[in-house]
Amino acid sequence: MAGRIAPPAQDQLLACIEAAVRAPSIHNSQPWQFLLLPDGVEVHSDPSRRLPAIDPAGRALHISLGAAVLNLRLALEHFGRRTRTELLPDPQDRRHVATVWAEEPQEPGRDVDELYGAIARRHTNRMPFQDVPPPQEDLQALTRAAEAEGAVLRFPEPGERDFLLSLARTSDERHRGDRAYRAELRLWTTDDPYREDGIPLTAVGPYSEGGLTTLRDLAPEREVPGRAAVRFEPEPTVGVLALPGEDGPLQWLRAGQAMQRVLLEATRRGLSTSVFTQALDDPELRRMLHRPGDHTTPYVGLRVGYGPPAPVTPRRPVDEVITFTRPVPIRPPRLS
Ligand SMILES: Cc1cc2nc3c(=O)[nH]c(=O)nc-3n(C[C@H](O)[C@H](O)[C@H](O)COP(=O)(O)O)c2cc1C
């Protein structure tokens, strides 16, 4: 048929899903399902993987899904396709968060190939980083990566950064006083080497010896063999990723894509990263961070620097996250 664009090969689409599931997700919950179309992929959220205690609104869930969408886009582009992405394409189905369409052939270019190559090398690093700040040139590249996805990435000055970190710690302490949060955290941290989701205890990192840290204590009540208190970098390089527009699922998905592009750009440049959302996901604490005249909402905090190699976390295999029938929609509530 003249003019018709050939659909991507099935094995390429599977490789794209393989890339999508490498995305970071809150507590490694992997809250996604993928429906293969002849010429694209639908991304659906998996409500059974929601984390009601840490993420009652589904903010972190959508940020995680956004990260998977970015990986999917990059993978399709790596396989030589231009892509078009529709976010929340069906107003009657909140579960259907995106469709990524494979369009006409296009040479991928070096940026796409290198970012795609970084997908498998990116891991959350909860170890102390060296007392060496990343070069300005790299931080500017991260800022541009965020801008490419319609977001703003700022690296606050030490005073503002330390205030943010103190609020993050306040948020962590509040959470730890919450039984439901602790029970959920216990469910999603694991010493089972065969488990394919959740955060392995080998990845929770050491305790922080005094000082400020961006890290949430992921195993406050568990015996983690060899877990010690160590000194973290006293002057961490911390970025805040924000977007203009209404704070809701659409912006959360955009924030997730921007976060993932920044993390991949950092990985490509040899930087270690970890992310945090505490303080930023709490409306009361977020208000305290508000700067006059700033019309953006912060979604994700990022720590960047030079760390030792980070442990790899598991993923569910592709055949468990592919669905062959469209998942049952979640309809928006009726306004009476
Ligand atoms: C929205 C979001 C919030 C996260 N918040 C935290 C956090 O507060 N502390 C933390 O150590 N890791 C956090 N993470 C990282 C996840 O725990 C991590 O991505 C997951 O365990 C998978 O590991 P990986 O990133 O090494 O692939 C977050 C990830 C996402 C997507």
The ligand as an SDF file (V2000), in Angstrom:
LIG
                    3D

 31 33  0  0  0  0  0  0  0  0999 V2000
    8.1230    9.6840   42.2000 C   0  0  0  0  0  0  0  0  0  0  0  0
    9.2960    8.9800   42.8320 C   0  0  0  0  0  0  0  0  0  0  0  0
    9.6210    9.2530   44.1560 C   0  0  0  0  0  0  0  0  0  0  0  0
   10.7100    8.6250   44.7580 C   0  0  0  0  0  0  0  0  0  0  0  0
   11.0270    8.9510   46.0370 N   0  0  0  0  0  0  0  0  0  0  0  0
   12.1200    8.4100   46.5940 C   0  0  0  0  0  0  0  0  0  0  0  0
   12.5260    8.8070   47.8960 C   0  0  0  0  0  0  0  0  0  0  0  0
   11.9040    9.6420   48.5230 O   0  0  0  0  0  0  0  0  0  0  0  0
   13.6490    8.2560   48.4170 N   0  0  0  0  0  0  0  0  0  0  0  0
   14.3780    7.3370   47.7260 C   0  0  0  0  0  0  0  0  0  0  0  0
   15.3940    6.8750   48.2350 O   0  0  0  0  0  0  0  0  0  0  0  0
   14.0190    6.9300   46.4810 N   0  0  0  0  0  0  0  0  0  0  0  0
   12.9200    7.4600   45.9070 C   0  0  0  0  0  0  0  0  0  0  0  0
   12.5590    7.0860   44.6410 N   0  0  0  0  0  0  0  0  0  0  0  0
   13.3810    6.1120   43.9090 C   0  0  0  0  0  0  0  0  0  0  0  0
   12.7240    4.7280   43.8510 C   0  0  0  0  0  0  0  0  0  0  0  0
   12.7640    4.1180   45.1180 O   0  0  0  0  0  0  0  0  0  0  0  0
   13.4900    3.8960   42.8140 C   0  0  0  0  0  0  0  0  0  0  0  0
   13.2910    4.4740   41.5620 O   0  0  0  0  0  0  0  0  0  0  0  0
   13.0310    2.4500   42.7540 C   0  0  0  0  0  0  0  0  0  0  0  0
   13.3360    1.7880   43.9440 O   0  0  0  0  0  0  0  0  0  0  0  0
   13.6830    1.7010   41.5830 C   0  0  0  0  0  0  0  0  0  0  0  0
   15.0810    1.7410   41.6850 O   0  0  0  0  0  0  0  0  0  0  0  0
   15.9980    2.3810   40.5550 P   0  0  0  0  0  0  0  0  0  0  0  0
   15.6840    3.8340   40.4860 O   0  0  0  0  0  0  0  0  0  0  0  0
   17.4070    2.1310   41.0290 O   0  0  0  0  0  0  0  0  0  0  0  0
   15.7110    1.7130   39.2510 O   0  0  0  0  0  0  0  0  0  0  0  0
   11.4740    7.6800   44.0250 C   0  0  0  0  0  0  0  0  0  0  0  0
   11.1410    7.4170   42.6920 C   0  0  0  0  0  0  0  0  0  0  0  0
   10.0670    8.0500   42.0960 C   0  0  0  0  0  0  0  0  0  0  0  0
    9.7390    7.7730   40.6520 C   0  0  0  0  0  0  0  0  0  0  0  0
  1  2  1  0
  2  3  1  0
  2 30  2  0
  3  4  2  0
  4  5  1  0
  4 28  1  0
  5  6  2  0
  6  7  1  0
  6 13  1  0
  7  8  2  0
  7  9  1  0
  9 10  1  0
 10 11  2  0
 10 12  1  0
 12 13  2  0
 13 14  1  0
 14 15  1  0
 14 28  1  0
 15 16  1  0
 16 17  1  0
 16 18  1  0
 18 19  1  0
 18 20  1  0
 20 21  1  0
 20 22  1  0
 22 23  1  0
 23 24  1  0
 24 25  2  0
 24 26  1  0
 24 27  1  0
 28 29  2  0
 29 30  1  0
 30 31  1  0
M  END
$$$$
